[in-house]
Amino acid sequence: MAKEDKEGKTKNFVLRIDSETMEAIEKWAADEFRSVNGQILYLLNQSLKKDGRLPKKKD
């Protein structure tokens, strides 16, 4: 299930991606037992965390 934003909603958008990259993501997602959408969200989230671009969570 996707994480919700501050208003409790997820945001949708169209992503154009070449077929070779899509096939690689599909295989990677299957290897890690995720959907393609879940894999893309995971990768984006990891990259944002690594670069310190996500706001700090309040405890």
All heavy atoms as a GROMACS GRO file, in nm:
protein
  480
    1MET      N    1   0.084  -0.118   0.000
    1MET     CA    2   0.000   0.000   0.000
    1MET      C    3   0.088   0.124   0.000
    1MET      O    4   0.187   0.131   0.071
    1MET     CB    5  -0.092  -0.001   0.121
    1MET     CG    6  -0.182   0.120   0.129
    1MET     SD    7  -0.295   0.107   0.267
    1MET     CE    8  -0.442   0.077   0.175
    2ALA      N    9   0.053   0.223  -0.078
    2ALA     CA   10   0.132   0.346  -0.088
    2ALA      C   11   0.116   0.432   0.036
    2ALA      O   12   0.011   0.433   0.099
    2ALA     CB   13   0.089   0.424  -0.212
    3LYS      N   14   0.223   0.504   0.069
    3LYS     CA   15   0.216   0.597   0.181
    3LYS      C   16   0.128   0.714   0.142
    3LYS      O   17   0.119   0.751   0.026
    3LYS     CB   18   0.355   0.649   0.216
    3LYS     CG   19   0.439   0.550   0.289
    3LYS     CD   20   0.566   0.617   0.335
    3LYS     CE   21   0.648   0.523   0.419
    3LYS     NZ   22   0.770   0.586   0.465
    4GLU      N   23   0.065   0.774   0.240
    4GLU     CA   24  -0.021   0.888   0.214
    4GLU      C   25   0.054   1.016   0.248
    4GLU      O   26   0.140   1.018   0.335
    4GLU     CB   27  -0.148   0.878   0.297
    4GLU     CG   28  -0.232   0.757   0.258
    4GLU     CD   29  -0.358   0.743   0.340
    4GLU    OE1   30  -0.370   0.810   0.443
    4GLU    OE2   31  -0.444   0.665   0.300
    5ASP      N   32   0.020   1.126   0.178
    5ASP     CA   33   0.083   1.254   0.207
    5ASP      C   34   0.018   1.319   0.328
    5ASP      O   35  -0.065   1.258   0.395
    5ASP     CB   36   0.079   1.346   0.083
    5ASP     CG   37  -0.061   1.387   0.043
    5ASP    OD1   38  -0.155   1.369   0.122
    5ASP    OD2   39  -0.077   1.440  -0.067
    6LYS      N   40   0.054   1.442   0.358
    6LYS     CA   41   0.004   1.510   0.477
    6LYS      C   42  -0.148   1.522   0.479
    6LYS      O   43  -0.208   1.524   0.584
    6LYS     CB   44   0.066   1.650   0.487
    6LYS     CG   45   0.214   1.645   0.516
    6LYS     CD   46   0.273   1.783   0.522
    6LYS     CE   47   0.424   1.775   0.542
    6LYS     NZ   48   0.486   1.905   0.538
    7GLU      N   49  -0.210   1.531   0.364
    7GLU     CA   50  -0.356   1.540   0.356
    7GLU      C   51  -0.422   1.402   0.354
    7GLU      O   52  -0.542   1.391   0.341
    7GLU     CB   53  -0.399   1.619   0.232
    7GLU     CG   54  -0.364   1.767   0.235
    7GLU     CD   55  -0.219   1.795   0.196
    7GLU    OE1   56  -0.166   1.724   0.110
    7GLU    OE2   57  -0.159   1.886   0.255
    8GLY      N   58  -0.342   1.296   0.364
    8GLY     CA   59  -0.397   1.162   0.365
    8GLY      C   60  -0.426   1.108   0.226
    8GLY      O   61  -0.503   1.014   0.210
    9LYS      N   62  -0.362   1.166   0.124
    9LYS     CA   63  -0.386   1.122  -0.014
    9LYS      C   64  -0.254   1.090  -0.082
    9LYS      O   65  -0.151   1.145  -0.048
    9LYS     CB   66  -0.455   1.234  -0.093
    9LYS     CG   67  -0.588   1.276  -0.037
    9LYS     CD   68  -0.642   1.394  -0.115
    9LYS     CE   69  -0.772   1.443  -0.052
    9LYS     NZ   70  -0.821   1.563  -0.116
   10THR      N   71  -0.260   1.001  -0.178
   10THR     CA   72  -0.144   0.978  -0.263
   10THR      C   73  -0.166   1.058  -0.390
   10THR      O   74  -0.278   1.091  -0.426
   10THR     CB   75  -0.125   0.829  -0.298
   10THR    OG1   76  -0.241   0.782  -0.363
   10THR    CG2   77  -0.098   0.747  -0.173
   11LYS      N   78  -0.057   1.089  -0.458
   11LYS     CA   79  -0.066   1.166  -0.582
   11LYS      C   80  -0.026   1.077  -0.698
   11LYS      O   81   0.069   1.001  -0.689
   11LYS     CB   82   0.024   1.289  -0.574
   11LYS     CG   83  -0.020   1.379  -0.459
   11LYS     CD   84   0.043   1.513  -0.467
   11LYS     CE   85  -0.011   1.596  -0.352
   11LYS     NZ   86   0.025   1.733  -0.362
   12ASN      N   87  -0.100   1.087  -0.805
   12ASN     CA   88  -0.074   1.007  -0.924
   12ASN      C   89  -0.016   1.094  -1.034
   12ASN      O   90  -0.047   1.212  -1.044
   12ASN     CB   91  -0.205   0.946  -0.976
   12ASN     CG   92  -0.272   0.860  -0.872
   12ASN    OD1   93  -0.207   0.783  -0.804
   12ASN    ND2   94  -0.402   0.874  -0.859
   13PHE      N   95   0.070   1.034  -1.117
   13PHE     CA   96   0.121   1.101  -1.236
   13PHE      C   97   0.167   0.996  -1.336
   13PHE      O   98   0.190   0.880  -1.301
   13PHE     CB   99   0.234   1.199  -1.202
   13PHE     CG  100   0.361   1.132  -1.160
   13PHE    CD1  101   0.465   1.114  -1.250
   13PHE    CD2  102   0.379   1.088  -1.030
   13PHE    CE1  103   0.583   1.053  -1.212
   13PHE    CE2  104   0.497   1.027  -0.990
   13PHE     CZ  105   0.599   1.009  -1.081
   14VAL      N  106   0.179   1.038  -1.461
   14VAL     CA  107   0.221   0.949  -1.568
   14VAL      C  108   0.373   0.951  -1.574
   14VAL      O  109   0.436   1.056  -1.566
   14VAL     CB  110   0.162   0.994  -1.703
   14VAL    CG1  111   0.215   0.909  -1.817
   14VAL    CG2  112   0.011   0.988  -1.698
   15LEU      N  113   0.433   0.835  -1.589
   15LEU     CA  114   0.578   0.822  -1.602
   15LEU      C  115   0.608   0.756  -1.736
   15LEU      O  116   0.564   0.644  -1.761
   15LEU     CB  117   0.633   0.739  -1.487
   15LEU     CG  118   0.783   0.708  -1.490
   15LEU    CD1  119   0.864   0.837  -1.478
   15LEU    CD2  120   0.819   0.611  -1.379
   16ARG      N  121   0.682   0.824  -1.818
   16ARG     CA  122   0.724   0.766  -1.946
   16ARG      C  123   0.862   0.706  -1.925
   16ARG      O  124   0.953   0.772  -1.878
   16ARG     CB  125   0.728   0.874  -2.054
   16ARG     CG  126   0.590   0.920  -2.093
   16ARG     CD  127   0.599   1.032  -2.196
   16ARG     NE  128   0.467   1.075  -2.236
   16ARG     CZ  129   0.392   1.161  -2.170
   16ARG    NH1  130   0.437   1.214  -2.058
   16ARG    NH2  131   0.273   1.196  -2.213
   17ILE      N  132   0.875   0.579  -1.962
   17ILE     CA  133   1.000   0.507  -1.937
   17ILE      C  134   1.026   0.413  -2.054
   17ILE      O  135   0.932   0.352  -2.106
   17ILE     CB  136   0.991   0.434  -1.801
   17ILE    CG1  137   1.124   0.378  -1.758
   17ILE    CG2  138   0.886   0.327  -1.803
   17ILE    CD1  139   1.126   0.336  -1.612
   18ASP      N  140   1.150   0.404  -2.096
   18ASP     CA  141   1.180   0.318  -2.210
   18ASP      C  142   1.162   0.171  -2.172
   18ASP      O  143   1.169   0.134  -2.055
   18ASP     CB  144   1.322   0.344  -2.263
   18ASP     CG  145   1.429   0.308  -2.163
   18ASP    OD1  146   1.473   0.192  -2.164
   18ASP    OD2  147   1.466   0.396  -2.082
   19SER      N  148   1.137   0.089  -2.272
   19SER     CA  149   1.102  -0.051  -2.247
   19SER      C  150   1.216  -0.130  -2.182
   19SER      O  151   1.190  -0.217  -2.098
   19SER     CB  152   1.057  -0.120  -2.377
   19SER     OG  153   1.161  -0.117  -2.472
   20GLU      N  154   1.339  -0.099  -2.215
   20GLU     CA  155   1.452  -0.172  -2.156
   20GLU      C  156   1.461  -0.145  -2.005
   20GLU      O  157   1.480  -0.237  -1.925
   20GLU     CB  158   1.582  -0.129  -2.225
   20GLU     CG  159   1.702  -0.210  -2.184
   20GLU     CD  160   1.824  -0.170  -2.265
   20GLU    OE1  161   1.831  -0.209  -2.384
   20GLU    OE2  162   1.912  -0.102  -2.208
   21THR      N  163   1.444  -0.019  -1.967
   21THR     CA  164   1.447   0.017  -1.825
   21THR      C  165   1.328  -0.045  -1.753
   21THR      O  166   1.342  -0.098  -1.642
   21THR     CB  167   1.447   0.170  -1.809
   21THR    OG1  168   1.561   0.224  -1.876
   21THR    CG2  169   1.450   0.211  -1.663
   22MET      N  170   1.213  -0.043  -1.816
   22MET     CA  171   1.092  -0.099  -1.755
   22MET      C  172   1.110  -0.248  -1.730
   22MET      O  173   1.074  -0.299  -1.624
   22MET     CB  174   0.970  -0.072  -1.842
   22MET     CG  175   0.842  -0.117  -1.782
   22MET     SD  176   0.808  -0.024  -1.631
   22MET     CE  177   0.649  -0.088  -1.591
   23GLU      N  178   1.165  -0.318  -1.826
   23GLU     CA  179   1.188  -0.462  -1.810
   23GLU      C  180   1.284  -0.489  -1.693
   23GLU      O  181   1.263  -0.583  -1.616
   23GLU     CB  182   1.243  -0.522  -1.939
   23GLU     CG  183   1.138  -0.530  -2.049
   23GLU     CD  184   1.194  -0.574  -2.183
   23GLU    OE1  185   1.312  -0.618  -2.188
   23GLU    OE2  186   1.122  -0.564  -2.282
   24ALA      N  187   1.387  -0.407  -1.680
   24ALA     CA  188   1.482  -0.424  -1.570
   24ALA      C  189   1.414  -0.400  -1.435
   24ALA      O  190   1.437  -0.474  -1.339
   24ALA     CB  191   1.600  -0.329  -1.588
   25ILE      N  192   1.329  -0.297  -1.428
   25ILE     CA  193   1.257  -0.268  -1.303
   25ILE      C  194   1.157  -0.380  -1.272
   25ILE      O  195   1.143  -0.420  -1.156
   25ILE     CB  196   1.187  -0.131  -1.311
   25ILE    CG1  197   1.291  -0.019  -1.317
   25ILE    CG2  198   1.093  -0.110  -1.192
   25ILE    CD1  199   1.234   0.118  -1.345
   26GLU      N  200   1.089  -0.431  -1.374
   26GLU     CA  201   0.995  -0.542  -1.353
   26GLU      C  202   1.067  -0.664  -1.295
   26GLU      O  203   1.018  -0.726  -1.201
   26GLU     CB  204   0.927  -0.579  -1.484
   26GLU     CG  205   0.825  -0.478  -1.530
   26GLU     CD  206   0.773  -0.503  -1.670
   26GLU    OE1  207   0.841  -0.570  -1.751
   26GLU    OE2  208   0.662  -0.454  -1.700
   27LYS      N  209   1.184  -0.697  -1.349
   27LYS     CA  210   1.259  -0.812  -1.298
   27LYS      C  211   1.306  -0.786  -1.156
   27LYS      O  212   1.295  -0.873  -1.069
   27LYS     CB  213   1.378  -0.842  -1.389
   27LYS     CG  214   1.457  -0.962  -1.338
   27LYS     CD  215   1.559  -1.011  -1.433
   27LYS     CE  216   1.635  -1.133  -1.388
   27LYS     NZ  217   1.628  -1.174  -1.251
   28TRP      N  218   1.358  -0.668  -1.131
   28TRP     CA  219   1.407  -0.631  -0.998
   28TRP      C  220   1.293  -0.638  -0.897
   28TRP      O  221   1.308  -0.692  -0.788
   28TRP     CB  222   1.467  -0.492  -1.003
   28TRP     CG  223   1.549  -0.451  -0.886
   28TRP    CD1  224   1.577  -0.523  -0.772
   28TRP    CD2  225   1.616  -0.327  -0.870
   28TRP    NE1  226   1.656  -0.450  -0.687
   28TRP    CE2  227   1.682  -0.328  -0.745
   28TRP    CE3  228   1.627  -0.213  -0.949
   28TRP    CZ2  229   1.757  -0.221  -0.699
   28TRP    CZ3  230   1.702  -0.107  -0.902
   28TRP    CH2  231   1.766  -0.112  -0.779
   29ALA      N  232   1.177  -0.584  -0.934
   29ALA     CA  233   1.060  -0.588  -0.845
   29ALA      C  234   1.021  -0.733  -0.814
   29ALA      O  235   0.994  -0.767  -0.699
   29ALA     CB  236   0.944  -0.513  -0.910
   30ALA      N  237   1.017  -0.816  -0.916
   30ALA     CA  238   0.982  -0.957  -0.895
   30ALA      C  239   1.083  -1.026  -0.804
   30ALA      O  240   1.045  -1.105  -0.716
   30ALA     CB  241   0.973  -1.029  -1.029
   31ASP      N  242   1.210  -0.995  -0.822
   31ASP     CA  243   1.316  -1.054  -0.738
   31ASP      C  244   1.298  -1.018  -0.591
   31ASP      O  245   1.336  -1.094  -0.503
   31ASP     CB  246   1.454  -1.008  -0.784
   31ASP     CG  247   1.496  -1.065  -0.918
   31ASP    OD1  248   1.432  -1.161  -0.966
   31ASP    OD2  249   1.593  -1.013  -0.976
   32GLU      N  250   1.242  -0.900  -0.564
   32GLU     CA  251   1.225  -0.853  -0.428
   32GLU      C  252   1.079  -0.862  -0.379
   32GLU      O  253   1.043  -0.802  -0.279
   32GLU     CB  254   1.279  -0.710  -0.416
   32GLU     CG  255   1.428  -0.706  -0.444
   32GLU     CD  256   1.494  -0.576  -0.410
   32GLU    OE1  257   1.429  -0.486  -0.354
   32GLU    OE2  258   1.615  -0.564  -0.440
   33PHE      N  259   0.997  -0.936  -0.456
   33PHE     CA  260   0.857  -0.960  -0.421
   33PHE      C  261   0.779  -0.830  -0.402
   33PHE      O  262   0.702  -0.815  -0.306
   33PHE     CB  263   0.845  -1.050  -0.297
   33PHE     CG  264   0.918  -1.179  -0.313
   33PHE    CD1  265   1.041  -1.200  -0.251
   33PHE    CD2  266   0.866  -1.280  -0.393
   33PHE    CE1  267   1.110  -1.320  -0.267
   33PHE    CE2  268   0.934  -1.400  -0.410
   33PHE     CZ  269   1.056  -1.420  -0.346
   34ARG      N  270   0.801  -0.734  -0.493
   34ARG     CA  271   0.728  -0.607  -0.492
   34ARG      C  272   0.658  -0.590  -0.625
   34ARG      O  273   0.698  -0.648  -0.726
   34ARG     CB  274   0.824  -0.488  -0.474
   34ARG     CG  275   0.889  -0.476  -0.341
   34ARG     CD  276   0.960  -0.341  -0.330
   34ARG     NE  277   1.028  -0.329  -0.204
   34ARG     CZ  278   1.158  -0.347  -0.187
   34ARG    NH1  279   1.236  -0.375  -0.288
   34ARG    NH2  280   1.210  -0.336  -0.066
   35SER      N  281   0.557  -0.504  -0.625
   35SER     CA  282   0.497  -0.461  -0.752
   35SER      C  283   0.594  -0.363  -0.816
   35SER      O  284   0.686  -0.310  -0.751
   35SER     CB  285   0.363  -0.391  -0.727
   35SER     OG  286   0.383  -0.269  -0.657
   36VAL      N  287   0.576  -0.336  -0.944
   36VAL     CA  288   0.659  -0.237  -1.012
   36VAL      C  289   0.641  -0.101  -0.946
   36VAL      O  290   0.738  -0.029  -0.920
   36VAL     CB  291   0.626  -0.231  -1.164
   36VAL    CG1  292   0.695  -0.112  -1.230
   36VAL    CG2  293   0.667  -0.360  -1.231
   37ASN      N  294   0.517  -0.065  -0.915
   37ASN     CA  295   0.490   0.062  -0.848
   37ASN      C  296   0.562   0.067  -0.713
   37ASN      O  297   0.627   0.166  -0.679
   37ASN     CB  298   0.340   0.081  -0.830
   37ASN     CG  299   0.306   0.215  -0.774
   37ASN    OD1  300   0.320   0.317  -0.841
   37ASN    ND2  301   0.261   0.218  -0.648
   38GLY      N  302   0.552  -0.040  -0.637
   38GLY     CA  303   0.617  -0.047  -0.508
   38GLY      C  304   0.769  -0.037  -0.520
   38GLY      O  305   0.834   0.027  -0.438
   39GLN      N  306   0.824  -0.098  -0.623
   39GLN     CA  307   0.970  -0.093  -0.644
   39GLN      C  308   1.015   0.048  -0.677
   39GLN      O  309   1.114   0.098  -0.624
   39GLN     CB  310   1.011  -0.190  -0.756
   39GLN     CG  311   1.160  -0.202  -0.775
   39GLN     CD  312   1.229  -0.275  -0.662
   39GLN    OE1  313   1.167  -0.336  -0.578
   39GLN    NE2  314   1.361  -0.269  -0.660
   40ILE      N  315   0.941   0.116  -0.764
   40ILE     CA  316   0.975   0.254  -0.800
   40ILE      C  317   0.965   0.344  -0.678
   40ILE      O  318   1.054   0.427  -0.653
   40ILE     CB  319   0.888   0.304  -0.917
   40ILE    CG1  320   0.925   0.227  -1.045
   40ILE    CG2  321   0.905   0.454  -0.937
   40ILE    CD1  322   0.832   0.249  -1.161
   41LEU      N  323   0.860   0.329  -0.598
   41LEU     CA  324   0.846   0.409  -0.476
   41LEU      C  325   0.962   0.381  -0.380
   41LEU      O  326   1.017   0.472  -0.319
   41LEU     CB  327   0.713   0.379  -0.407
   41LEU     CG  328   0.589   0.436  -0.473
   41LEU    CD1  329   0.464   0.383  -0.403
   41LEU    CD2  330   0.592   0.587  -0.471
   42TYR      N  331   0.997   0.254  -0.365
   42TYR     CA  332   1.108   0.216  -0.278
   42TYR      C  333   1.238   0.283  -0.323
   42TYR      O  334   1.312   0.341  -0.243
   42TYR     CB  335   1.123   0.063  -0.276
   42TYR     CG  336   1.244   0.015  -0.202
   42TYR    CD1  337   1.245   0.009  -0.064
   42TYR    CD2  338   1.359  -0.023  -0.271
   42TYR    CE1  339   1.358  -0.034   0.005
   42TYR    CE2  340   1.472  -0.067  -0.204
   42TYR     CZ  341   1.471  -0.072  -0.066
   42TYR     OH  342   1.583  -0.115   0.002
   43LEU      N  343   1.268   0.275  -0.453
   43LEU     CA  344   1.391   0.332  -0.506
   43LEU      C  345   1.395   0.484  -0.489
   43LEU      O  346   1.498   0.540  -0.450
   43LEU     CB  347   1.407   0.295  -0.654
   43LEU     CG  348   1.426   0.147  -0.682
   43LEU    CD1  349   1.417   0.119  -0.832
   43LEU    CD2  350   1.558   0.098  -0.626
   44LEU      N  351   1.284   0.549  -0.517
   44LEU     CA  352   1.277   0.694  -0.499
   44LEU      C  353   1.297   0.732  -0.353
   44LEU      O  354   1.373   0.824  -0.321
   44LEU     CB  355   1.143   0.748  -0.550
   44LEU     CG  356   1.126   0.754  -0.701
   44LEU    CD1  357   0.982   0.789  -0.736
   44LEU    CD2  358   1.222   0.855  -0.762
   45ASN      N  359   1.230   0.659  -0.265
   45ASN     CA  360   1.240   0.687  -0.122
   45ASN      C  361   1.383   0.669  -0.072
   45ASN      O  362   1.435   0.751   0.004
   45ASN     CB  363   1.143   0.597  -0.045
   45ASN     CG  364   1.096   0.658   0.083
   45ASN    OD1  365   1.140   0.763   0.124
   45ASN    ND2  366   1.004   0.589   0.147
   46GLN      N  367   1.449   0.561  -0.113
   46GLN     CA  368   1.587   0.536  -0.073
   46GLN      C  369   1.680   0.646  -0.121
   46GLN      O  370   1.768   0.692  -0.048
   46GLN     CB  371   1.634   0.400  -0.125
   46GLN     CG  372   1.567   0.282  -0.060
   46GLN     CD  373   1.590   0.277   0.089
   46GLN    OE1  374   1.703   0.282   0.136
   46GLN    NE2  375   1.482   0.271   0.165
   47SER      N  376   1.660   0.691  -0.244
   47SER     CA  377   1.743   0.797  -0.300
   47SER      C  378   1.722   0.929  -0.226
   47SER      O  379   1.818   1.001  -0.195
   47SER     CB  380   1.712   0.813  -0.449
   47SER     OG  381   1.795   0.910  -0.506
   48LEU      N  382   1.596   0.960  -0.196
   48LEU     CA  383   1.566   1.084  -0.123
   48LEU      C  384   1.626   1.081   0.018
   48LEU      O  385   1.680   1.181   0.066
   48LEU     CB  386   1.414   1.105  -0.117
   48LEU     CG  387   1.348   1.142  -0.249
   48LEU    CD1  388   1.196   1.129  -0.238
   48LEU    CD2  389   1.387   1.282  -0.293
   49LYS      N  390   1.616   0.966   0.084
   49LYS     CA  391   1.675   0.952   0.218
   49LYS      C  392   1.827   0.968   0.213
   49LYS      O  393   1.886   1.039   0.295
   49LYS     CB  394   1.641   0.816   0.279
   49LYS     CG  395   1.501   0.804   0.331
   49LYS     CD  396   1.479   0.665   0.389
   49LYS     CE  397   1.336   0.646   0.432
   49LYS     NZ  398   1.311   0.509   0.480
   50LYS      N  399   1.889   0.902   0.117
   50LYS     CA  400   2.034   0.906   0.103
   50LYS      C  401   2.085   1.048   0.085
   50LYS      O  402   2.188   1.086   0.141
   50LYS     CB  403   2.076   0.820  -0.016
   50LYS     CG  404   2.224   0.819  -0.043
   50LYS     CD  405   2.258   0.740  -0.166
   50LYS     CE  406   2.404   0.761  -0.202
   50LYS     NZ  407   2.432   0.720  -0.339
   51ASP      N  408   2.013   1.128   0.008
   51ASP     CA  409   2.054   1.266  -0.018
   51ASP      C  410   2.000   1.366   0.082
   51ASP      O  411   2.019   1.487   0.067
   51ASP     CB  412   2.010   1.307  -0.159
   51ASP     CG  413   2.093   1.240  -0.268
   51ASP    OD1  414   2.200   1.184  -0.236
   51ASP    OD2  415   2.054   1.246  -0.386
   52GLY      N  416   1.930   1.317   0.186
   52GLY     CA  417   1.878   1.406   0.290
   52GLY      C  418   1.771   1.501   0.242
   52GLY      O  419   1.759   1.612   0.290
   53ARG      N  420   1.690   1.458   0.147
   53ARG     CA  421   1.589   1.543   0.087
   53ARG      C  422   1.448   1.519   0.143
   53ARG      O  423   1.354   1.584   0.101
   53ARG     CB  424   1.587   1.526  -0.064
   53ARG     CG  425   1.718   1.574  -0.126
   53ARG     CD  426   1.712   1.574  -0.274
   53ARG     NE  427   1.833   1.627  -0.331
   53ARG     CZ  428   1.852   1.755  -0.365
   53ARG    NH1  429   1.755   1.842  -0.346
   53ARG    NH2  430   1.964   1.795  -0.417
   54LEU      N  431   1.436   1.427   0.237
   54LEU     CA  432   1.306   1.406   0.302
   54LEU      C  433   1.305   1.482   0.434
   54LEU      O  434   1.407   1.486   0.504
   54LEU     CB  435   1.283   1.257   0.330
   54LEU     CG  436   1.252   1.170   0.209
   54LEU    CD1  437   1.238   1.024   0.254
   54LEU    CD2  438   1.126   1.214   0.138
   55PRO      N  439   1.192   1.540   0.469
   55PRO     CA  440   1.185   1.609   0.599
   55PRO      C  441   1.201   1.509   0.713
   55PRO      O  442   1.163   1.392   0.701
   55PRO     CB  443   1.047   1.673   0.600
   55PRO     CG  444   0.970   1.608   0.493
   55PRO     CD  445   1.066   1.546   0.397
   56LYS      N  446   1.259   1.555   0.822
   56LYS     CA  447   1.276   1.469   0.940
   56LYS      C  448   1.138   1.438   0.998
   56LYS      O  449   1.052   1.524   1.006
   56LYS     CB  450   1.360   1.540   1.046
   56LYS     CG  451   1.496   1.582   0.999
   56LYS     CD  452   1.591   1.465   0.998
   56LYS     CE  453   1.729   1.515   0.962
   56LYS     NZ  454   1.813   1.418   0.906
   57LYS      N  455   1.119   1.312   1.038
   57LYS     CA  456   0.992   1.272   1.100
   57LYS      C  457   0.992   1.311   1.246
   57LYS      O  458   1.093   1.297   1.315
   57LYS     CB  459   0.972   1.121   1.086
   57LYS     CG  460   0.945   1.078   0.945
   57LYS     CD  461   0.910   0.931   0.940
   57LYS     CE  462   0.877   0.892   0.798
   57LYS     NZ  463   0.833   0.754   0.789
   58LYS      N  464   0.878   1.360   1.294
   58LYS     CA  465   0.862   1.394   1.434
   58LYS      C  466   0.826   1.269   1.512
   58LYS      O  467   0.742   1.191   1.470
   58LYS     CB  468   0.754   1.500   1.453
   58LYS     CG  469   0.790   1.630   1.386
   58LYS     CD  470   0.680   1.731   1.402
   58LYS     CE  471   0.714   1.860   1.329
   58LYS     NZ  472   0.609   1.958   1.337
   59ASP      N  473   0.888   1.248   1.626
   59ASP     CA  474   0.859   1.129   1.708
   59ASP      C  475   0.736   1.150   1.794
   59ASP      O  476   0.690   1.243   1.833
   59ASP     CB  477   0.978   1.094   1.797
   59ASP     CG  478   1.096   1.045   1.710
   59ASP    OD1  479   1.069   0.988   1.604
   59ASP    OD2  480   1.210   1.065   1.752
   0.00000   0.00000   0.00000
